[in-house]
């Protein structure tokens, strides 16, 4: 027996010894510490195999990131319980970046050198310094600080780097648009399913618990549906921005199969806005298309869009058309200046200004309702609902932080718009760039009205989309060649179909 083991160990290097050591440690932990440490140690070989698989199939890991990012906050998501939501994304992103560094000859790090990276470095640098912010006098908590910093800063950098390095050619870009569109269509289908068939048990538990006060309105006669997102506001604004992007993709695409898919996806997503009952989403739709009027550089596109949305706004703001539908009535209230919800937010923000006048750096990123004493001066700031991503950043980083964030965001969006207007020559590629820019503006407006900008899946989707705009100039020549081939195939199919039709008449 010993001889056989020695022979096997000699042939397989140190792997057998390592596995034997892990087995001994696992048994020791089971006896002394319990099942949890034992299970973790037993999972190490599996994790190693997963990492090796990711190294060999890196694009599969990228697509896994896109899919997991979209479903990780779904109340019925088939994911293991007890794992922090952000860990899925962060782990895959770090592995993808590690692979890129190891395989540095194949990676295109030179594409990262742009104004978006510069802006993100400034914002992430500021958020790193915020670890020293102890305005509330409760001490420095690095763990709590990182949780917030990761949410509002570092995940933006991860998204930028991953999308820059892995969206490297036209085929991957088109595949990404199809994957994103497919996920959006599934989200729209799921909101239809919730509305007309019903909720799953997990969704119903959340709705009747935490979501009851904000999602069951008017005495239970109106339900705000949330699909596979965390809540209705997150879904409504995210799907509205997605609708903006795909409608623009469809308008500008020259390849019919892409055009039809994009336009259908955009139209379905625009419909899905209404079951969410999210009033800010209407403003997001309008803002996205208004920006496109300027980016299109075409009166043929600008005039119909202007007429359509002017008519849309007029119908909602000044008529009673569709008032029999509760979802439309809910959306129409967005134009009511006396809306109680909006007034409550104004009152809260007025109180916040008084507190933050003495805290220009904010109350700190490590401060929350769970760790601030009841008698602390800033307890109100830590416990009041921010109701907006901008307000959340303002509370935790102060007037200095929100100013830096807004400037960096404006620079990133302006830089992307500049690329669309002046650097891209291909009309269809400009359309893709414009779609991402308009979706980001739409999403930023949503972040002003609701706390959705940094939520899953929106952050990766829209900051990743803006990143793609900065990649487009590098792949434009490949895109033109790829598009011409697809157009040639399209024309050949059209010719063969016409010939077949003519032959059938003879």
C-alpha positions as CSV (number, residue, x, y, z in Angstrom):
1,X,0.0,0.0,0.0
2,X,2.8,2.4,1.0
3,X,4.8,1.5,-2.1
4,X,1.8,2.1,-4.4
5,X,1.2,5.5,-2.8
6,X,4.9,6.5,-3.2
7,X,4.8,5.5,-6.9
8,X,1.6,7.4,-7.5
9,X,2.9,10.5,-5.6
10,X,6.2,10.3,-7.6
11,X,4.3,10.3,-10.9
12,X,2.0,13.1,-10.0
13,X,4.4,15.5,-8.3
14,X,3.3,17.3,-5.2
15,X,-0.4,17.3,-6.0
16,X,-1.1,14.1,-4.0
17,X,0.8,15.5,-1.0
18,X,-1.1,18.8,-1.2
19,X,-4.4,17.0,-1.4
20,X,-3.5,14.8,1.5
21,X,-2.5,17.8,3.6
22,X,-5.8,19.5,2.8
23,X,-7.7,16.3,3.8
24,X,-5.8,16.2,7.1
25,X,-6.5,19.9,7.8
26,X,-10.2,19.5,6.8
27,X,-10.6,16.6,9.3
28,X,-8.8,18.6,12.0
29,X,-11.2,21.6,11.4
30,X,-14.2,19.3,11.4
31,X,-13.2,18.0,14.8
32,X,-12.2,21.3,16.4
33,X,-14.2,24.0,14.7
34,X,-17.2,22.4,13.1
35,X,-18.7,21.8,9.7
36,X,-18.4,25.3,8.1
37,X,-14.5,25.4,8.1
38,X,-14.4,21.8,7.0
39,X,-16.7,22.6,4.0
40,X,-14.6,25.6,3.1
41,X,-11.4,23.6,3.0
42,X,-13.0,20.8,1.0
43,X,-14.2,23.4,-1.5
44,X,-10.6,24.7,-2.2
45,X,-9.8,22.1,-4.9
46,X,-13.1,22.9,-6.6
47,X,-12.3,26.7,-6.5
48,X,-8.9,26.0,-8.0
49,X,-10.5,24.0,-10.8
50,X,-12.9,26.9,-11.4
51,X,-10.1,29.4,-11.6
52,X,-8.2,27.2,-14.0
53,X,-11.3,26.9,-16.2
54,X,-11.7,30.6,-16.2
55,X,-8.1,31.1,-17.3
56,X,-8.8,28.7,-20.2
57,X,-12.2,30.1,-21.1
58,X,-11.9,33.7,-20.2
59,X,-14.7,35.0,-22.4
60,X,-17.1,32.5,-20.8
61,X,-16.2,34.1,-17.5
62,X,-17.0,37.5,-19.0
63,X,-20.4,36.3,-20.2
64,X,-21.0,34.7,-16.8
65,X,-20.3,38.1,-15.2
66,X,-22.9,39.8,-17.4
67,X,-25.6,37.2,-16.7
68,X,-24.9,37.0,-12.9
69,X,-24.8,40.7,-12.6
70,X,-28.3,40.9,-14.1
71,X,-29.9,38.2,-11.9
72,X,-28.0,38.5,-8.6
73,X,-30.6,40.6,-6.9
74,X,-33.6,38.7,-8.3
75,X,-35.6,37.6,-5.3
76,X,-36.0,34.1,-6.8
77,X,-32.4,33.9,-8.1
78,X,-31.1,30.3,-8.1
79,X,-27.9,31.4,-6.3
80,X,-26.4,30.1,-3.0
81,X,-27.7,32.0,0.0
82,X,-25.4,33.7,2.5
83,X,-22.9,35.1,0.0
84,X,-22.7,38.9,-0.2
85,X,-24.3,40.1,-3.4
86,X,-21.4,42.2,-4.5
87,X,-19.0,39.2,-4.1
88,X,-20.1,37.5,-7.2
89,X,-19.3,40.4,-9.5
90,X,-16.2,41.5,-7.7
91,X,-14.6,38.0,-7.6
92,X,-15.2,37.4,-11.4
93,X,-14.0,40.9,-12.2
94,X,-10.8,40.5,-10.2
95,X,-10.1,37.1,-11.8
96,X,-10.7,38.6,-15.3
97,X,-8.3,41.5,-14.6
98,X,-5.7,39.1,-13.2
99,X,-5.9,37.0,-16.4
100,X,-5.4,40.2,-18.4
101,X,-2.3,41.2,-16.4
102,X,-0.8,37.7,-16.6
103,X,-1.5,37.5,-20.4
104,X,-0.4,41.1,-20.8
105,X,0.8,40.6,-24.4
106,X,-2.7,39.8,-25.5
107,X,-4.4,42.5,-23.4
108,X,-4.9,46.0,-24.8
109,X,-4.1,48.1,-21.8
110,X,-3.3,51.1,-24.0
111,X,-7.0,51.4,-24.7
112,X,-7.5,52.2,-21.0
113,X,-5.6,55.5,-21.2
114,X,-8.5,58.0,-21.7
115,X,-10.4,60.7,-19.9
116,X,-12.8,58.2,-18.3
117,X,-9.9,56.5,-16.5
118,X,-8.6,59.9,-15.4
119,X,-12.0,60.8,-14.0
120,X,-12.4,57.5,-12.2
121,X,-9.0,57.7,-10.7
122,X,-9.9,61.1,-9.2
123,X,-13.2,59.8,-7.8
124,X,-11.8,56.5,-6.5
125,X,-8.8,58.4,-5.0
126,X,-11.2,60.8,-3.1
127,X,-13.3,57.8,-1.8
128,X,-10.1,56.1,-0.6
129,X,-9.2,59.2,1.4
130,X,-12.7,59.1,2.9
131,X,-11.5,56.1,5.1
132,X,-10.0,58.8,7.3
133,X,-13.3,60.7,7.7
134,X,-14.5,60.5,11.3
135,X,-16.9,63.4,11.4
136,X,-19.3,61.4,13.6
137,X,-16.5,60.6,16.1
138,X,-17.2,56.9,16.3
139,X,-13.8,55.8,15.0
140,X,-12.5,54.4,11.7
141,X,-14.1,51.2,10.5
142,X,-12.2,50.0,7.4
143,X,-14.7,47.2,6.6
144,X,-17.7,49.4,6.7
145,X,-15.9,52.1,4.7
146,X,-14.9,49.6,2.0
147,X,-18.5,48.4,1.6
148,X,-19.6,51.9,0.7
149,X,-16.5,52.7,-1.3
150,X,-16.9,49.6,-3.3
151,X,-20.5,50.4,-4.0
152,X,-20.1,54.0,-5.2
153,X,-16.5,54.0,-6.6
154,X,-14.5,50.8,-7.0
155,X,-17.1,48.9,-8.9
156,X,-17.1,51.7,-11.5
157,X,-13.3,51.2,-12.0
158,X,-13.8,47.4,-12.2
159,X,-16.5,47.8,-14.9
160,X,-14.3,50.3,-16.9
161,X,-11.3,48.0,-16.9
162,X,-13.2,44.8,-17.7
163,X,-15.2,46.3,-20.5
164,X,-12.2,48.0,-22.0
165,X,-10.1,44.9,-22.0
166,X,-12.8,42.3,-23.1
167,X,-15.0,44.2,-25.6
168,X,-12.2,44.0,-28.1
169,X,-13.8,43.5,-31.5
170,X,-17.1,43.9,-33.4
171,X,-18.2,40.3,-32.9
172,X,-17.9,40.5,-29.2
173,X,-19.7,43.9,-29.2
174,X,-22.7,42.5,-31.1
175,X,-22.8,39.4,-28.9
176,X,-22.8,41.7,-25.9
177,X,-25.7,43.6,-27.2
178,X,-27.6,40.4,-27.9
179,X,-26.9,39.1,-24.4
180,X,-27.9,42.4,-22.8
181,X,-31.0,42.5,-24.9
182,X,-31.9,38.9,-24.1
183,X,-31.6,39.6,-20.4
184,X,-33.7,42.8,-20.8
185,X,-36.4,40.8,-22.7
186,X,-36.4,38.2,-19.9
187,X,-36.9,41.0,-17.3
188,X,-39.8,42.4,-19.4
189,X,-41.3,38.9,-19.7
190,X,-41.0,38.4,-15.9
191,X,-42.8,41.7,-15.1
192,X,-45.6,40.5,-17.5
193,X,-45.6,37.2,-15.6
194,X,-45.8,38.9,-12.3
195,X,-48.7,41.1,-13.5
196,X,-50.8,38.5,-15.2
197,X,-49.8,35.2,-13.6
198,X,-48.5,36.0,-10.2
199,X,-45.4,36.2,-7.9
200,X,-43.1,33.4,-6.8
201,X,-43.1,32.6,-3.1
202,X,-39.9,34.5,-2.5
203,X,-41.1,37.5,-4.4
204,X,-44.4,37.5,-2.5
205,X,-42.6,37.3,0.9
206,X,-40.6,40.4,0.0
207,X,-43.6,42.3,-1.4
208,X,-45.7,41.6,1.7
209,X,-42.8,42.5,4.0
210,X,-40.2,45.2,3.1
211,X,-41.8,46.2,-0.1
212,X,-45.4,46.6,1.2
213,X,-45.3,50.3,1.9
214,X,-43.8,51.3,-1.4
215,X,-45.1,48.7,-3.8
216,X,-48.8,48.2,-2.7
217,X,-50.6,51.5,-3.2
218,X,-54.0,53.0,-3.1
219,X,-55.4,50.4,-0.6
220,X,-54.0,47.5,-2.5
221,X,-55.6,48.4,-5.9
222,X,-52.2,49.2,-7.5
223,X,-49.1,47.0,-7.3
224,X,-45.7,48.3,-8.5
225,X,-44.0,45.3,-10.3
226,X,-40.3,44.9,-10.0
227,X,-39.5,41.9,-12.3
228,X,-36.0,40.3,-11.5
229,X,-34.7,43.6,-10.0
230,X,-34.5,44.5,-6.3
231,X,-37.5,46.9,-6.4
232,X,-39.8,48.7,-8.8
233,X,-37.8,52.0,-9.0
234,X,-34.6,50.1,-9.8
235,X,-36.4,48.1,-12.5
236,X,-38.4,51.0,-14.0
237,X,-35.4,53.3,-14.4
238,X,-33.1,50.6,-15.5
239,X,-35.5,49.2,-18.1
240,X,-36.3,52.8,-19.3
241,X,-32.6,53.5,-20.0
242,X,-32.3,50.1,-21.7
243,X,-35.3,51.1,-23.9
244,X,-33.6,54.3,-24.9
245,X,-30.4,52.5,-25.9
246,X,-32.0,49.8,-27.9
247,X,-34.4,52.0,-29.8
248,X,-31.4,54.2,-30.8
249,X,-29.4,51.0,-31.8
250,X,-32.4,50.0,-33.9
251,X,-32.9,53.3,-35.6
252,X,-29.3,53.5,-36.7
253,X,-28.5,49.9,-37.6
254,X,-28.1,49.0,-41.3
255,X,-28.2,45.3,-40.8
256,X,-31.9,44.2,-40.8
257,X,-31.6,41.2,-38.4
258,X,-29.9,43.5,-35.8
259,X,-32.4,46.4,-36.5
260,X,-35.4,44.2,-35.9
261,X,-34.0,42.7,-32.7
262,X,-33.0,46.1,-31.3
263,X,-36.3,47.8,-32.1
264,X,-38.4,44.9,-30.7
265,X,-36.2,44.9,-27.5
266,X,-36.5,48.7,-27.2
267,X,-40.3,48.6,-27.7
268,X,-40.8,45.8,-25.2
269,X,-38.6,47.5,-22.6
270,X,-40.5,50.8,-23.1
271,X,-43.8,48.9,-22.3
272,X,-42.2,47.3,-19.2
273,X,-41.7,50.8,-17.7
274,X,-45.4,51.2,-17.0
275,X,-46.0,48.1,-14.8
276,X,-43.2,49.4,-12.5
277,X,-45.2,52.5,-11.6
278,X,-41.9,54.4,-11.4
279,X,-42.7,58.0,-12.3
280,X,-39.0,59.0,-12.6
281,X,-38.7,56.5,-15.4
282,X,-40.8,58.6,-17.7
283,X,-38.4,61.5,-17.3
284,X,-35.5,59.1,-18.0
285,X,-37.1,58.0,-21.3
286,X,-37.7,61.6,-22.3
287,X,-34.2,62.8,-21.3
288,X,-32.5,60.0,-23.2
289,X,-34.2,60.8,-26.4
290,X,-33.7,64.5,-26.0
291,X,-29.9,64.0,-25.8
292,X,-30.1,61.8,-28.9
293,X,-31.7,64.7,-30.9
294,X,-28.3,66.5,-30.4
295,X,-26.1,63.5,-31.0
296,X,-27.9,62.3,-34.1
297,X,-26.7,65.2,-36.3
298,X,-29.7,64.4,-38.5
299,X,-32.9,66.4,-38.9
300,X,-34.5,63.3,-40.4
301,X,-34.1,61.5,-37.1
302,X,-34.4,64.6,-34.8
303,X,-37.7,65.9,-36.1
304,X,-39.8,62.7,-35.8
305,X,-38.4,62.0,-32.3
306,X,-39.1,65.6,-31.2
307,X,-42.7,65.4,-32.4
308,X,-43.3,61.9,-30.9
309,X,-42.1,62.8,-27.5
310,X,-43.7,66.3,-27.4
311,X,-47.0,64.5,-28.2
312,X,-46.2,61.9,-25.5
313,X,-45.6,64.5,-22.8
314,X,-48.6,66.5,-23.9
315,X,-50.9,63.5,-23.5
316,X,-49.5,62.7,-20.0
317,X,-49.4,66.2,-18.7
318,X,-52.5,67.9,-20.2
319,X,-55.0,65.2,-21.0
320,X,-56.9,62.3,-19.3
321,X,-56.2,59.8,-22.1
322,X,-55.7,56.4,-20.6
323,X,-56.8,57.4,-17.1
324,X,-58.8,54.2,-16.7
325,X,-55.4,52.4,-16.4
326,X,-53.9,52.8,-12.9
327,X,-50.3,52.5,-14.1
328,X,-50.9,55.4,-16.5
329,X,-52.5,57.4,-13.7
330,X,-49.5,56.7,-11.6
331,X,-47.1,57.9,-14.3
332,X,-49.2,61.0,-14.9
333,X,-48.7,62.1,-11.3
334,X,-45.1,62.7,-12.2
335,X,-46.3,66.0,-13.6
336,X,-48.1,67.0,-10.4
337,X,-46.1,69.7,-8.6
338,X,-48.2,69.1,-5.4
339,X,-47.3,65.4,-5.2
340,X,-46.9,64.3,-1.5
341,X,-43.9,62.1,-2.2
342,X,-41.9,64.8,-3.9
343,X,-42.7,67.3,-1.1
344,X,-41.6,64.8,1.6
345,X,-38.2,64.5,-0.2
346,X,-37.9,68.3,-0.4
347,X,-38.5,68.6,3.4
348,X,-35.9,65.9,4.2
349,X,-33.3,67.5,1.9
350,X,-33.9,70.9,3.6
351,X,-33.1,69.3,6.9
352,X,-30.0,67.6,5.5
353,X,-28.6,70.9,4.3
354,X,-28.5,72.2,7.9
355,X,-26.5,69.2,9.1
356,X,-24.1,69.0,6.2
357,X,-23.3,72.7,6.4
358,X,-21.1,71.6,9.3
359,X,-19.8,68.5,7.6
360,X,-18.3,69.4,4.2
361,X,-16.7,66.0,3.9
362,X,-19.9,64.2,4.8
363,X,-20.7,62.0,7.7
364,X,-18.3,59.3,6.4
365,X,-18.6,56.2,4.3
366,X,-18.4,53.9,7.4
367,X,-21.4,55.4,9.0
368,X,-24.9,53.8,8.8
369,X,-28.0,53.2,10.9
370,X,-26.5,50.1,12.3
371,X,-23.3,51.6,13.9
372,X,-24.2,55.1,14.9
373,X,-25.3,55.8,18.5
374,X,-28.8,57.2,19.0
375,X,-27.4,60.2,20.8
376,X,-24.9,61.1,18.1
377,X,-25.3,64.5,16.4
378,X,-25.6,63.0,13.0
379,X,-28.0,60.1,13.8
380,X,-30.7,61.8,11.6
381,X,-28.3,61.8,8.6
382,X,-27.5,58.2,9.1
383,X,-31.1,57.0,9.4
384,X,-33.1,59.2,7.0
385,X,-33.9,57.5,3.6
386,X,-31.7,59.3,1.0
387,X,-34.3,58.4,-1.8
388,X,-31.6,59.3,-4.4
389,X,-28.1,58.1,-5.3
390,X,-26.9,61.7,-5.5
391,X,-28.3,62.4,-2.0
392,X,-26.7,59.2,-0.7
393,X,-23.3,60.4,-2.0
394,X,-23.9,63.9,-0.6
395,X,-24.7,62.6,2.9
396,X,-21.6,60.3,3.1
397,X,-19.0,62.5,1.3
398,X,-20.4,66.0,1.8
399,X,-20.6,68.9,-0.6
400,X,-16.9,68.2,-1.6
401,X,-17.7,64.6,-2.5
402,X,-20.9,65.2,-4.5
403,X,-19.1,68.1,-6.4
404,X,-16.2,65.8,-7.4
405,X,-18.6,63.1,-8.4
406,X,-20.7,65.4,-10.6
407,X,-17.7,66.9,-12.3
408,X,-16.1,63.5,-13.0
409,X,-19.4,62.2,-14.3
410,X,-19.9,65.2,-16.5
411,X,-16.4,64.8,-17.9
412,X,-17.0,61.1,-18.6
413,X,-20.3,61.7,-20.4
414,X,-18.9,64.7,-22.3
415,X,-15.9,62.8,-23.5
416,X,-18.1,59.9,-24.8
417,X,-20.4,62.4,-26.6
418,X,-17.3,64.0,-28.2
419,X,-16.3,60.6,-29.5
420,X,-19.7,60.1,-31.0
421,X,-19.9,63.5,-32.6
422,X,-16.4,64.0,-33.9
423,X,-14.3,60.8,-33.9
424,X,-16.6,58.0,-35.3
425,X,-17.2,58.0,-39.1
426,X,-19.5,54.9,-39.3
427,X,-23.2,56.0,-38.9
428,X,-24.2,52.7,-37.4
429,X,-21.3,52.7,-34.9
430,X,-22.2,56.3,-34.0
431,X,-25.6,55.0,-33.3
432,X,-24.3,52.4,-30.9
433,X,-22.2,55.1,-29.2
434,X,-25.1,57.5,-29.0
435,X,-27.3,54.8,-27.6
436,X,-24.9,54.2,-24.7
437,X,-24.4,57.9,-24.1
438,X,-28.2,58.6,-24.0
439,X,-28.8,55.6,-21.8
440,X,-26.2,56.9,-19.3
441,X,-27.7,60.4,-19.2
442,X,-31.1,58.7,-18.7
443,X,-29.7,56.6,-15.9
444,X,-28.0,59.7,-14.2
445,X,-31.4,61.4,-14.1
446,X,-32.7,58.3,-12.5
447,X,-29.9,58.5,-9.9
448,X,-31.0,62.1,-9.2
449,X,-34.6,60.9,-8.4
450,X,-34.0,57.5,-6.9
451,X,-31.2,55.4,-5.3
452,X,-30.7,53.2,-8.4
453,X,-27.5,54.4,-10.1
454,X,-25.1,52.1,-8.3
455,X,-27.5,49.2,-7.9
456,X,-27.4,45.8,-9.6
457,X,-27.6,45.4,-12.5
458,X,-27.5,49.1,-13.6
459,X,-24.0,50.1,-12.5
460,X,-22.2,47.5,-14.6
461,X,-24.6,47.8,-17.5
462,X,-24.5,51.5,-18.0
463,X,-21.0,52.4,-16.8
464,X,-19.8,49.4,-18.9
465,X,-21.8,50.8,-21.8
466,X,-20.2,54.2,-21.5
467,X,-16.8,52.5,-21.4
468,X,-17.6,50.8,-24.7
469,X,-18.0,54.2,-26.3
470,X,-14.3,54.9,-25.5
471,X,-13.4,51.6,-27.2
472,X,-15.3,52.2,-30.4
473,X,-12.6,54.3,-32.2
474,X,-10.2,51.4,-31.8
475,X,-12.5,48.9,-33.5
476,X,-14.1,51.2,-36.1
477,X,-12.1,49.8,-39.0
478,X,-12.9,46.3,-38.0
479,X,-16.5,47.3,-37.6
480,X,-16.8,48.7,-41.1
481,X,-15.3,45.6,-42.6
482,X,-17.6,43.4,-40.5
483,X,-20.6,45.4,-41.3
484,X,-19.9,45.3,-45.1
485,X,-19.6,41.5,-45.0
486,X,-23.0,41.3,-43.2
487,X,-24.5,43.7,-45.7
488,X,-23.2,41.6,-48.5
489,X,-24.7,38.5,-47.0
490,X,-28.0,40.4,-46.5
491,X,-28.0,41.5,-50.1
492,X,-27.2,38.1,-51.4
493,X,-30.1,36.6,-49.4
494,X,-32.4,39.3,-50.8
495,X,-31.2,38.5,-54.4
496,X,-31.8,34.8,-54.0
497,X,-35.2,35.4,-52.4
498,X,-36.2,37.6,-55.4
499,X,-34.9,35.1,-57.9
500,X,-36.9,32.3,-56.2
501,X,-40.0,34.5,-56.3
502,X,-39.6,35.3,-59.9
503,X,-39.0,31.6,-60.7
504,X,-42.2,30.7,-58.9
505,X,-44.2,33.0,-61.3
506,X,-43.0,31.3,-64.4
